[in-house]
Amino acid sequence: MTEARYKNAVSELEGIAQGIYKQMDHGQIPNMKIPVRTKSNIKFSRKNHVWTLGKSMGTRSAKKLDGAYMLLRTLHMMEFIEEMIKSKKSSTLREMYYISEGWEQAKFSTQNESNKLAEDLEATTGCMREDFKLRPEEDGARVIGNITIEEVNRKGEKKKINCRDDIGDSGYGIPYNVEKDKLKFKEVSTDFAIAIETGGMFDRLVENGFDERANCLLVHLKGQPARSTRRFIKRINEEYDLPVVVFTDGDPWSFRIYASIAYGAIKTAYISEYLATPTTEFVGITASDILNYDLPTDKLNEQDMSALKAELTDPRFKNQFWKSEIELMLDIKKKAEQQALAKYGLDFATDTYLPDKLVEMGLM
């Protein structure tokens, strides 16, 4: 299965290269078509219930010098990926950036530039960066709960790990590759999963034993979640029909964390079907919570206000719940952190706030 994915990735990349060389052989200015990855080019997939890229395409052409350099970088990157696959090696995205130092005039100016090119190749070929043997610098989330995982270790051996009984307080660390050839769910004995934005709140729920009390899986998102975290959540939701809820701070950036899990992120909309979990629900913190619980707050700054206004036109926030909450936050001009719930004591989040909301959702 894995070898077939790598073979397909090489075939797709070689097809792009052959197309460029064919244009040059015919005396044409070489170019390649790339899907446009902007908010204006995402649409709702009724089949998969996630936001995906539309049909708009951009052209990367050697007609101008900058475009010629980008095509040259693209060819260098494709060659390097093919070499890694054939030699059974891998590299981080950071290493990919430094590798380009040997490409002379084609080297990248910033790592963001190399990251975007890797994403362009994913969107163009339909392959994943894991198929290209590229991995991120960041690791996945921490997980605690009564599920048993079988993971293939570095020696190729299969090891079973219970994410409640076989780990310490920090939890089980999700690896960057969570596909079935590397990780399998052997037993899932929880009723739902709760994805938590901040480490402080994750640790509070762990210390208070919320995973056992609510019979749930706790997932620390570490801010904007890594792809492996979103893929892990999607797999356990699909394979075991496990409900997922997201618990974040109450600000526009945290709302986008929820949206990336439920509907996919704009810049990775081309793989939303692979990463997004559309049945995900949001448990807070909301603007209504700020008022109802009289939570300690901070004032919204200009960037917060602009982000909220942008979300009013974001198709991922088009339903009435989000429209009302975003407009209310703009009206009160306040935001709040998860830890603001500690105003009522260290047990308030696990004894009152979350149980009240989860009971209403039918999960407790």
C-alpha positions in Angstrom: 0.0 0.0 0.0 2.7 2.4 1.0 5.0 1.5 -1.9 2.1 2.1 -4.3 1.6 5.6 -3.0 5.3 6.4 -3.4 5.2 5.0 -6.9 2.2 7.1 -7.8 3.9 10.2 -6.4 6.9 9.7 -8.6 4.7 9.1 -11.6 2.8 12.3 -11.0 5.9 14.4 -10.6 7.6 12.9 -13.7 4.4 13.8 -15.6 4.8 17.5 -14.6 8.5 17.5 -15.6 7.8 15.8 -18.9 5.1 18.4 -19.7 7.6 21.3 -19.1 10.3 19.7 -21.2 7.9 19.0 -24.0 6.9 22.6 -24.1 10.6 23.6 -24.3 11.2 21.1 -27.1 8.4 22.8 -29.1 10.0 26.2 -28.6 7.2 27.3 -26.2 7.7 29.3 -23.0 7.3 26.6 -20.3 4.5 26.8 -17.7 2.5 24.7 -15.3 -1.0 25.0 -14.1 -1.6 25.2 -10.3 -4.9 25.3 -8.4 -5.6 28.7 -6.9 -5.5 28.3 -3.1 -7.5 31.4 -1.9 -10.8 31.9 0.0 -12.5 32.9 -3.3 -11.7 29.5 -4.7 -13.2 27.2 -2.1 -16.6 25.6 -2.3 -18.7 23.3 -0.2 -18.6 19.7 -1.3 -22.1 18.3 -0.7 -20.7 14.8 -1.1 -18.0 15.0 1.6 -19.5 17.9 3.6 -16.2 19.9 3.7 -14.9 23.0 2.0 -12.7 22.1 -1.0 -10.8 23.9 -3.8 -12.8 25.1 -6.7 -11.8 24.8 -10.4 -9.8 28.1 -10.7 -6.3 27.6 -11.9 -3.3 29.8 -12.0 -0.3 29.6 -14.3 3.3 29.5 -13.3 5.2 30.6 -16.4 8.8 31.3 -17.3 7.7 34.4 -19.3 9.1 36.6 -16.5 12.3 36.1 -14.5 10.6 35.4 -11.1 8.4 32.8 -12.8 11.3 31.1 -14.4 13.1 30.9 -11.1 10.0 29.3 -9.5 9.8 26.7 -12.3 13.4 25.9 -11.8 12.9 25.5 -8.1 9.9 23.3 -8.8 12.0 21.0 -11.0 14.8 20.9 -8.4 12.3 20.0 -5.6 10.6 17.3 -7.7 14.0 15.7 -8.5 15.0 15.8 -4.8 11.7 14.2 -3.8 12.2 11.4 -6.4 15.7 10.8 -5.0 14.3 10.5 -1.4 11.6 8.0 -2.4 14.1 5.9 -4.4 16.7 5.9 -1.6 14.0 5.4 1.1 14.9 8.5 3.0 12.9 11.5 4.2 13.5 15.1 5.1 11.8 17.8 7.2 10.4 20.9 5.5 13.1 22.8 7.2 15.8 20.5 5.6 14.1 21.0 2.3 14.6 24.7 2.6 18.3 24.3 3.4 18.8 21.7 0.6 18.1 24.5 -1.9 21.3 26.3 -0.9 22.9 23.9 -3.3 20.7 25.0 -6.2 22.6 28.2 -6.8 20.3 30.9 -8.3 17.3 28.7 -7.7 17.6 28.6 -3.9 14.6 29.7 -1.8 14.6 33.1 -0.2 12.5 32.0 2.8 11.2 28.7 4.2 7.7 30.0 3.7 8.5 30.0 0.0 9.6 26.4 0.0 6.6 25.3 2.1 4.2 26.9 -0.4 5.9 25.1 -3.3 5.5 21.8 -1.5 1.8 22.6 -1.0 1.5 23.5 -4.7 2.9 20.1 -5.7 0.4 18.4 -3.4 -2.5 20.4 -4.9 -1.3 19.8 -8.5 -0.6 16.1 -8.2 -3.3 15.0 -5.7 -0.6 13.4 -3.5 0.2 14.1 0.1 3.5 15.5 1.4 3.9 12.2 3.3 3.9 10.5 -0.2 6.8 12.9 -1.1 8.7 11.8 2.1 8.4 15.3 3.5 7.5 15.8 7.1 6.9 18.9 9.3 9.1 20.2 12.0 6.2 20.2 14.5 4.9 17.0 16.1 1.3 16.0 16.6 -0.9 16.5 19.6 -1.0 14.8 23.0 -3.7 12.3 23.6 -5.1 10.7 26.8 -8.1 8.3 27.0 -9.1 4.7 26.9 -8.1 3.8 23.4 -5.5 1.2 22.4 -3.2 1.9 19.4 -0.9 -0.4 17.5 2.0 1.6 16.2 4.9 0.4 14.0 8.1 1.5 15.7 11.5 2.4 14.1 12.5 -1.2 13.9 9.3 -2.2 12.1 7.9 -3.9 15.1 4.2 -3.5 16.1 3.7 -2.2 19.6 0.3 -1.8 21.4 -0.2 1.3 23.6 -3.2 2.1 25.7 -3.4 5.9 25.7 -4.6 6.0 29.3 -2.9 3.1 31.1 0.5 2.9 29.3 1.4 6.6 29.2 2.5 9.3 31.6 0.8 12.6 32.4 2.0 14.2 29.1 -0.1 11.6 27.1 0.6 9.7 23.9 2.3 11.8 21.3 0.7 11.5 17.8 3.4 10.8 15.2 3.6 12.8 11.9 2.4 9.8 9.9 -0.9 8.3 11.2 -1.9 6.2 8.2 -3.0 2.6 8.6 0.3 1.2 7.6 1.9 3.0 10.6 -0.9 3.3 13.1 -4.1 1.3 13.8 -6.8 1.7 16.3 -7.2 -1.7 18.0 -9.8 -0.8 20.7 -11.7 2.4 21.3 -13.6 2.4 24.6 -14.6 6.1 24.8 -17.9 7.8 24.0 -16.5 11.0 22.4 -13.3 13.0 21.8 -12.8 16.5 23.0 -10.1 18.5 21.2 -8.6 21.2 23.4 -6.7 24.3 22.2 -4.4 25.1 25.1 -2.0 23.0 27.1 -3.1 24.6 30.4 -6.7 23.5 29.9 -5.7 20.0 28.6 -3.6 19.6 31.8 -6.5 20.8 33.9 -8.8 18.2 32.4 -6.2 15.5 32.8 -5.5 16.4 36.5 -9.2 16.4 37.2 -9.6 13.0 35.6 -12.1 14.2 33.1 -11.2 11.6 30.6 -12.3 8.8 33.0 -15.3 10.7 34.5 -16.8 11.6 31.1 -15.3 8.5 29.3 -13.8 10.6 26.6 -10.6 11.0 24.7 -8.7 14.2 25.4 -6.7 15.7 22.5 -4.4 18.6 23.0 -4.4 20.6 19.8 -1.3 22.7 20.6 -2.9 25.8 19.0 -3.5 25.5 15.3 -3.4 21.7 15.0 -0.8 19.9 12.9 -2.0 17.8 9.9 -1.3 14.6 11.7 -3.6 15.7 14.6 -6.5 16.5 12.2 -5.9 13.3 10.4 -5.9 11.3 13.6 -9.2 13.0 14.7 -10.8 12.3 11.3 -9.7 8.6 11.3 -11.1 7.9 14.8 -14.3 9.7 14.0 -14.9 7.8 10.7 -13.6 4.4 11.8 -15.4 4.3 15.1 -18.2 6.9 14.6 -16.7 8.8 17.6 -18.3 12.2 18.1 -15.8 15.1 18.2 -16.1 18.4 20.0 -13.7 21.3 20.0 -13.0 23.5 23.1 -11.0 26.7 22.5 -10.4 30.2 23.7 -13.0 32.7 22.7 -11.4 34.8 20.0 -11.4 34.9 16.1 -8.2 32.9 15.8 -9.6 30.1 18.0 -12.7 30.0 15.9 -10.5 29.3 12.9 -8.9 26.4 14.8 -12.4 24.8 15.1 -13.1 25.6 11.4 -9.9 23.9 10.3 -10.9 20.7 12.1 -14.5 20.7 11.0 -14.3 22.0 7.4 -10.6 22.3 6.5 -8.2 25.2 6.3 -8.2 27.5 3.3 -4.6 26.9 2.4 -5.1 23.1 2.6 -8.6 23.0 1.1 -7.3 20.7 -1.6 -7.0 17.9 1.1 -10.0 18.7 3.3 -11.5 15.3 2.4 -8.5 13.8 4.0 -8.2 16.0 7.1 -11.6 17.6 8.0 -14.2 16.1 10.3 -17.5 17.8 9.3 -19.6 16.4 12.2 -17.4 18.3 14.7 -19.2 20.5 17.2 -18.0 23.6 19.1 -18.3 23.8 22.9 -16.8 27.2 23.5 -15.6 29.7 24.6 -18.2 31.8 22.8 -19.2 35.4 23.0 -22.4 34.3 24.8 -20.3 32.5 27.4 -18.4 35.7 28.1 -21.7 37.4 29.0 -23.5 34.5 30.6 -20.6 33.5 32.9 -19.3 37.1 33.3 -15.8 35.9 32.4 -12.6 38.0 32.7 -11.8 39.4 29.3 -9.4 41.4 27.1 -10.4 44.0 24.6 -10.4 43.1 20.9 -7.6 44.8 19.0 -7.8 46.0 15.4 -6.4 42.6 14.1 -9.1 40.8 16.1 -11.8 43.0 14.7 -10.6 42.6 11.1 -10.4 38.8 11.6 -14.0 38.6 12.9 -15.3 40.8 10.0 -13.5 38.5 7.6 -15.1 35.4 9.2 -18.6 36.9 8.5 -17.8 36.4 4.8 -15.9 33.1 5.3 -18.1 30.2 4.0 -17.1 28.0 6.9 -18.9 30.4 9.3 -22.1 30.9 7.3 -24.6 29.3 9.7 -26.7 31.2 12.1 -24.8 30.1 15.2 -21.5 31.5 14.0 -23.1 34.6 12.5 -24.7 35.5 15.9 -21.6 34.7 18.0 -19.3 36.7 15.7 -21.6 39.7 15.6 -22.0 39.5 19.3 -18.2 39.5 19.9 -17.9 42.5 17.5 -20.6 44.2 19.5 -19.1 43.6 23.0 -15.5 44.0 21.7 -14.2 41.4 24.1 -12.4 38.1 24.0 -11.6 35.5 26.7 -9.3 32.6 27.3 -10.3 29.1 28.4 -8.5 29.6 31.7 -10.9 32.5 32.4 -13.2 29.8 33.7 -10.9 29.5 36.7 -12.6 32.6 38.1 -15.0 30.2 39.7 -12.4 27.7 40.8 -10.1 25.0 39.4 -12.9 22.5 39.1 -15.4 24.7 37.4 -14.5 23.7 33.8 -14.8 20.0 34.6 -17.6 20.1 37.1 -19.9 22.7 35.6 -19.0 24.3 32.3 -18.2 21.3 30.2 -20.8 18.9 31.7 -23.6 21.5 31.2 -22.7 21.8 27.5 -22.0 18.1 26.8 -25.3 17.1 28.5 -27.1 19.5 26.2 -25.3 17.9 23.2 -26.3 14.4 24.4 -22.7 13.3 25.1 -22.9 13.0 28.9 
